[in-house]
Amino acid sequence: MDIDRYLPAARYVAQAFPGILAQIGLKPFISRFVLTETEQGNAWLFVVLEVSPQELLDDYASSNVLNFLSTALQGLPVMISNSYGLRYAVLLGSPDLLKRPN
């Protein structure tokens, strides 16, 4: 596994993410970005958010928001997790994606 090959994509997503969220009226505090690669070769960038209790989590988790994020990130898959805090997961690379026929 060579996670370094995903650093340019991770930097791109990390720089773009705050602005993309702001476009749809969301301005959370992003506490950190975590880049990891699974044993299967999937590279994920986790965007860890600190959201105030007054904000509705549905504002972050709706399918419209996830679709907007994915589209703004040039089609990268975006998922959300609310276990142990709110975070987005962006799939930067996957061996399965490389195997798909065009």
ZADO-1210 file (C-alpha; in nm, 4 decimals, padded with zeros to 6 digits):
<atoms>
<atom x="00.0000" y="00.0000" z="00.0000" code="MET" pos="1"/>
<atom x="00.1323" y="00.3413" z="-00.0957" code="ASP" pos="2"/>
<atom x="-00.1004" y="00.6057" z="00.0454" code="ILE" pos="3"/>
<atom x="00.1282" y="00.8852" z="-00.0765" code="ASP" pos="4"/>
<atom x="-00.0068" y="00.8478" z="-00.4296" code="ARG" pos="5"/>
<atom x="-00.3405" y="00.9835" z="-00.3006" code="TYR" pos="6"/>
<atom x="-00.1947" y="01.2960" z="-00.1384" code="LEU" pos="7"/>
<atom x="-00.2645" y="01.5261" z="-00.4379" code="PRO" pos="8"/>
<atom x="-00.6304" y="01.4166" z="-00.4482" code="ALA" pos="9"/>
<atom x="-00.6577" y="01.4477" z="-00.0698" code="ALA" pos="10"/>
<atom x="-00.5161" y="01.8020" z="-00.0819" code="ARG" pos="11"/>
<atom x="-00.7590" y="01.8965" z="-00.3572" code="TYR" pos="12"/>
<atom x="-01.0585" y="01.7683" z="-00.1593" code="VAL" pos="13"/>
<atom x="-00.9362" y="01.9254" z="00.1669" code="ALA" pos="14"/>
<atom x="-00.8933" y="02.2652" z="00.0023" code="GLN" pos="15"/>
<atom x="-01.2262" y="02.2507" z="-00.1812" code="ALA" pos="16"/>
<atom x="-01.4468" y="02.1081" z="00.0937" code="PHE" pos="17"/>
<atom x="-01.5017" y="02.4187" z="00.3108" code="PRO" pos="18"/>
<atom x="-01.6006" y="02.6279" z="00.0088" code="GLY" pos="19"/>
<atom x="-01.8349" y="02.3620" z="-00.1249" code="ILE" pos="20"/>
<atom x="-02.0144" y="02.3388" z="00.2094" code="LEU" pos="21"/>
<atom x="-02.0348" y="02.7185" z="00.2288" code="ALA" pos="22"/>
<atom x="-02.2044" y="02.7258" z="-00.1143" code="GLN" pos="23"/>
<atom x="-02.4983" y="02.5399" z="00.0383" code="ILE" pos="24"/>
<atom x="-02.5031" y="02.7449" z="00.3573" code="GLY" pos="25"/>
<atom x="-02.3122" y="02.5050" z="00.5839" code="LEU" pos="26"/>
<atom x="-02.0157" y="02.6391" z="00.7778" code="LYS" pos="27"/>
<atom x="-01.9038" y="02.3732" z="01.0230" code="PRO" pos="28"/>
<atom x="-01.5674" y="02.3685" z="01.1932" code="PHE" pos="29"/>
<atom x="-01.3573" y="02.1032" z="01.0200" code="ILE" pos="30"/>
<atom x="-01.1382" y="01.9639" z="01.2951" code="SER" pos="31"/>
<atom x="-00.9226" y="01.7415" z="01.0776" code="ARG" pos="32"/>
<atom x="-00.8811" y="01.5389" z="00.7614" code="PHE" pos="33"/>
<atom x="-00.7765" y="01.1740" z="00.7855" code="VAL" pos="34"/>
<atom x="-00.6376" y="00.9902" z="00.4828" code="LEU" pos="35"/>
<atom x="-00.6331" y="00.6113" z="00.5028" code="THR" pos="36"/>
<atom x="-00.6154" y="00.3084" z="00.2785" code="GLU" pos="37"/>
<atom x="-00.7881" y="-00.0220" z="00.3460" code="THR" pos="38"/>
<atom x="-00.6299" y="-00.3638" z="00.2993" code="GLU" pos="39"/>
<atom x="-00.8377" y="-00.3964" z="-00.0186" code="GLN" pos="40"/>
<atom x="-00.6698" y="-00.0838" z="-00.1607" code="GLY" pos="41"/>
<atom x="-00.9563" y="00.1644" z="-00.1157" code="ASN" pos="42"/>
<atom x="-00.8288" y="00.5125" z="-00.0306" code="ALA" pos="43"/>
<atom x="-01.0598" y="00.7228" z="00.1872" code="TRP" pos="44"/>
<atom x="-01.0371" y="01.0813" z="00.3058" code="LEU" pos="45"/>
<atom x="-01.2428" y="01.1434" z="00.6182" code="PHE" pos="46"/>
<atom x="-01.3554" y="01.5009" z="00.6814" code="VAL" pos="47"/>
<atom x="-01.4191" y="01.5269" z="01.0552" code="VAL" pos="48"/>
<atom x="-01.6661" y="01.8000" z="01.1518" code="LEU" pos="49"/>
<atom x="-01.7499" y="01.9745" z="01.4755" code="GLU" pos="50"/>
<atom x="-02.1147" y="02.0773" z="01.4478" code="VAL" pos="51"/>
<atom x="-02.2950" y="02.2837" z="01.7088" code="SER" pos="52"/>
<atom x="-02.5881" y="02.1164" z="01.8849" code="PRO" pos="53"/>
<atom x="-02.8193" y="02.3858" z="01.7421" code="GLN" pos="54"/>
<atom x="-02.7510" y="02.2739" z="01.3847" code="GLU" pos="55"/>
<atom x="-02.9683" y="02.0043" z="01.2334" code="LEU" pos="56"/>
<atom x="-02.7674" y="01.7002" z="01.1320" code="LEU" pos="57"/>
<atom x="-03.0153" y="01.6431" z="00.8500" code="ASP" pos="58"/>
<atom x="-02.8761" y="01.9588" z="00.6894" code="ASP" pos="59"/>
<atom x="-02.5474" y="01.7700" z="00.6454" code="TYR" pos="60"/>
<atom x="-02.6785" y="01.4216" z="00.5717" code="ALA" pos="61"/>
<atom x="-02.9490" y="01.4711" z="00.3101" code="SER" pos="62"/>
<atom x="-02.9084" y="01.2961" z="-00.0230" code="SER" pos="63"/>
<atom x="-02.9147" y="01.6389" z="-00.1917" code="ASN" pos="64"/>
<atom x="-02.6113" y="01.7505" z="00.0093" code="VAL" pos="65"/>
<atom x="-02.4227" y="01.4276" z="-00.0596" code="LEU" pos="66"/>
<atom x="-02.5018" y="01.4519" z="-00.4318" code="ASN" pos="67"/>
<atom x="-02.3938" y="01.8169" z="-00.4388" code="PHE" pos="68"/>
<atom x="-02.0645" y="01.7304" z="-00.2678" code="LEU" pos="69"/>
<atom x="-01.9983" y="01.4415" z="-00.5049" code="SER" pos="70"/>
<atom x="-02.0748" y="01.6529" z="-00.8116" code="THR" pos="71"/>
<atom x="-01.8565" y="01.9389" z="-00.6877" code="ALA" pos="72"/>
<atom x="-01.5733" y="01.6903" z="-00.6282" code="LEU" pos="73"/>
<atom x="-01.5885" y="01.5718" z="-00.9900" code="GLN" pos="74"/>
<atom x="-01.7941" y="01.2612" z="-00.9143" code="GLY" pos="75"/>
<atom x="-01.5992" y="01.1222" z="-00.6195" code="LEU" pos="76"/>
<atom x="-01.8321" y="00.9140" z="-00.4007" code="PRO" pos="77"/>
<atom x="-01.9202" y="01.0887" z="-00.0726" code="VAL" pos="78"/>
<atom x="-02.0801" y="00.9215" z="00.2288" code="MET" pos="79"/>
<atom x="-02.1578" y="01.0381" z="00.5790" code="ILE" pos="80"/>
<atom x="-02.1166" y="00.8819" z="00.9206" code="SER" pos="81"/>
<atom x="-02.2664" y="01.0042" z="01.2442" code="ASN" pos="82"/>
<atom x="-02.1247" y="00.7407" z="01.4751" code="SER" pos="83"/>
<atom x="-01.8657" y="00.8819" z="01.7129" code="TYR" pos="84"/>
<atom x="-01.9112" y="01.2300" z="01.5643" code="GLY" pos="85"/>
<atom x="-02.0064" y="01.3670" z="01.2263" code="LEU" pos="86"/>
<atom x="-01.7763" y="01.2983" z="00.9344" code="ARG" pos="87"/>
<atom x="-01.7838" y="01.2722" z="00.5588" code="TYR" pos="88"/>
<atom x="-01.5976" y="00.9933" z="00.3818" code="ALA" pos="89"/>
<atom x="-01.4712" y="01.0627" z="00.0311" code="VAL" pos="90"/>
<atom x="-01.3536" y="00.7674" z="-00.1762" code="LEU" pos="91"/>
<atom x="-01.0387" y="00.8855" z="-00.3532" code="LEU" pos="92"/>
<atom x="-00.9434" y="00.5592" z="-00.5156" code="GLY" pos="93"/>
<atom x="-01.0434" y="00.1964" z="-00.5393" code="SER" pos="94"/>
<atom x="-00.9088" y="-00.1008" z="-00.7327" code="PRO" pos="95"/>
<atom x="-01.2723" y="-00.1789" z="-00.8223" code="ASP" pos="96"/>
<atom x="-01.3056" y="00.1579" z="-00.9953" code="LEU" pos="97"/>
<atom x="-01.0023" y="00.0803" z="-01.2092" code="LEU" pos="98"/>
<atom x="-01.1491" y="-00.2538" z="-01.3202" code="LYS" pos="99"/>
<atom x="-01.4764" y="-00.1088" z="-01.4513" code="ARG" pos="100"/>
<atom x="-01.5146" y="-00.1268" z="-01.8298" code="PRO" pos="101"/>
<atom x="-01.5688" y="00.2033" z="-02.0104" code="ASN" pos="102"/>
</atoms>
